[in-house]
Amino acid sequence: MPGFFIPFYALTALVGLFTFAAADGYLGFFGALMTLFGVLMAYGVVKRHYDAQDSSAH
């Protein structure tokens, strides 16, 4: 059930985006990294799902 984590990663990215918009300096950089982390992890979950589905089809 890896799709369970997608809303968690989306929420992480959203909180990071709000942090990036509201903060200056190092905290803003942390918010940008948090957004990037959330987006890339959600992408990884979707990619692994379709890779597994594609490999089982062959």
Buried (B, 14 or more C-beta within 10 A) or exposed (E): EEEEBBEEBBEBBEBBBEBBEEBEEEEBEBBBEBBEBBBEBBEEBEEEEEEEEEEEEE
